[in-house]
């Protein structure tokens, strides 16, 4: 009835992306396949990747494109080698790339692209703030400077690899599309994140037009040029 599906695949960040795509109203048949904590590098029987791969292989004619997204904090280590920690985003924390996680995502997406057209929507910036810190609230609300710096460095590395390694799947930078300023955390009466790393409903509302514009420009489809 609605043609082939646009599928948003990934972890809890992909849930945000699904909401953004749905609110952008770019496709009449949009499906979300996402589960918190589930990424290609830690996929297991409790996650959805194996089942989705098998489903996609059986129904490849019913899927137009898969948009993959996952939290970028699992590509960033702290000094103990742990991922997605406060220490990794503390003030003046060094940027330490978790190369293995990126390699595993590339391996997975390369295989998936052999089944259905696949686009990796790169990580978006996390707020990385503690809303319980009243001192922070009094100092003014803004995105973490460390997070902004880390994600800028991470995006540079992902964009470089996409260009030099010629990944078979497409790579589109949400970081560059959104281009979130430090002040984005509060826009008018909207607090744009609901926790340290997920957009709020009104935050999604603010960014959905960006997704629609990118889609209409052909930047969310396989073979699209990298955003400048």
N, C-alpha and C positions, 0 to 999 in steps of 0.2 A: 504493500500500500504506500509506504513512504520511501521506497527505494532502498539502497544499501545504507548500512549504518556507519555513523561516525562514532568510534569507540574511544573513550578516555580511560587509560589504563595506568595503574600505579599504586602508590601508598596514600596516606591521608592527605598529602598535598595535592594528589590527583583528584581528591574529592573537591577541593577548592577549585581546581581547574575545570572539573565537570560543571560545577555551579556557574563558573564564568562563561563557559561555552553555552550552557543552557540559557543563561540570562542574555547573552549576546544574540540568541535566536538565529544562529547561522545555519542550522540544519534541522529538518523536521524529525529526524530519526537519530537522536544522540543517546548513547548508552554509556553508563559509567561502570567500570569493573575495577574497583579499588578497595583496599583494606589497610587500615592503620598498621604500621610496622612491617609491611610486606614489600620488600624490594628484591630485584633480581639477585643481589649478592647474598641474601639470606632466605631465598625461596625454599619452602618445604611443603609438606603435604597439607599443612594448615593454611597456606597461602593460596592464591588463585592463579598463579602463572601457568603451572602445568595443565590445569583444567582449561584455562583460556586458550593455551596453545593448541590443545586437542580440539577444542570447539572451533577455533579459527580455521584449522586445517579441514574440518568437515564442512564449514560454512563460508569458505573464503569468498564465494560469489556474493554473499550477503553483507560483506564488510567493505566499505569504501576506503577507509583509512583508520589507523590506530594512532592516537596521540598519547604518547607516554610522558609521564612526569613523576619525579620523586624528589624528596627532600634533599637539598644540597648539603645539609649538615652531615650527612653520612659519607661525604667526600672530603670532610675536613676533620683532621685529628687534633687532639690536644697533645700536650707534651708527654703524656703517658701512653699515647697511641690509641686512646679511646675516642669514640665518635659521638656526635650530637650531645656535647657536654657544655655546661656553663663555663668551664675552664677554657674551652676552645674559643669562646667568644668574650672572654674577660678583656678588660681594658689593656691594650698593648700586647695581647696574646699574639704569638707568631702564627703565620699561616703555614700549616703543614698539610700537604695534599695527601689524601688517601688514594693512591694510584690504583691499588688493587680493586677498589670499589668501582672506579670508573671503567677499568678494563672489563669487569664482570658485566656491567651495564651494556657496554659496547658489544660484548659477545652475545648477550641475550637478544639485543635489538637487531643485530645482524642476522641471527637465526629467524627471528619473528618476521623480519622484512622479506625473507624468502617465502613466507606464507601469505602475508597481506602487506600492502603499502604501510610503512611505519614512519612516524615523525617523532623525534625526541624533542619535546618542549623543555628546554633547559631550566635549571632551578631558578626560582624567584627569591629575592632577598627576604630573610627572616627579620622580624622586629627585634628579637633577642633582648627584650626588656622585662623587668619584673614589675608587674602592675601592683604588687603588694608593697612596693617601696614608696612610702609617702614622700620621702626626700626627693626621689626621682620625679614624682608628680609635681612637687613644688618648683623644681628646677626647670620645668617645661618638658613637654612630651616630644620625643623624637626617636627615630630609629637608631639602633645601636651603631655608633661609628665603627666599631670593630666588625660588625656584621656587614656593613656597607663596604668596608675595605676588603674583607675576606671574599665576599661574593663577586666583587669586581675582579679580584685576582683569579678566582675559580672560573669565572666566565671567560677571561682571557685565555686560560688553559684549554677549556672545552672548545672554544671557537677556533683556537690554533690547531688542535688535534682534528677537528672536523674538516678543516681546510686541507691540512697536510696529509692526513691519512685517507681522505676520500671515503668516508663511511658510506656504505651502500644505502642506509636509511638517511632521511633528511634530518638536519639539526636546525632548530629555530630557537633563538635566544629570547626567553621571556624576560630575562634580566634587562636586555637592551630594549625590548618592546615596552616594558613598563617604565623603565628609567626612573625608579622611585627616588625622590629626594629625601633628605634627612627629615624634613618636616611632614612627610606623608602620614606619620602615625596618627595625627589628628587633622582632619580636614573638615572645617566647620564643626558641626555637632557629631560627626562620625569618628569613632575610634576604629581605625581600619583593620586592626588585628584583634582577635578574640583571646589570644594567648601569645606565647613567645614566638610562634612560627606559623599560625594559620590566620588567614584573612577572616574578618567578620563579615556578616551579611552586607552591611553598607559599604565595606571595603570592596567586596565583590561588585557591588553596584557601580562603584566608581571606575573599576577596571574593565568591566564588561564591554564598554564601547571601544576600548583599545583592542580587545580580542576581535570584535566585529570588523573594525577597520582593517586589521591584519588579515583576517579571513577574506574579506572582499578584495584585498590587494593580492591575493594568492600566496600569502606568506605562510599559511598553515597547511600547505599541501606538499606532497613529495616533490622534490626538485626545486622548491622555492629557494631563492637566494638568501644568504645569511643577512639578517638585519644589520644596517650600518649604524 
